[in-house]
């Protein structure tokens, strides 16, 4: 699973609200809600976030291993 937890933590540290993400990047509500809920977004959107805020990708997303299903 890909999580945007690093981005949310960075934004909190900067005093930014989740709506600031939409305003700063011109994202529609559906896209920023997907980000906030660790949903699917394009790599282009991730790149736009990195570029706009001058962040390395590891400050935006992190991969969390999926839990293995019991057999």
HELIX and SHEET records of a PDB file:
HELIX    1   1 UNK A    5  UNK A   13  1                                   9    
HELIX    2   2 UNK A   18  UNK A   25  1                                   8    
HELIX    3   3 UNK A   29  UNK A   36  1                                   8    
HELIX    4   4 UNK A   43  UNK A   53  1                                  11    
HELIX    5   5 UNK A   57  UNK A   59  5                                   3    
SHEET    1   A 2 UNK A   2  UNK A   3  0                                        
SHEET    2   A 2 UNK A  62  UNK A  63 -1                                        
END                                                                             
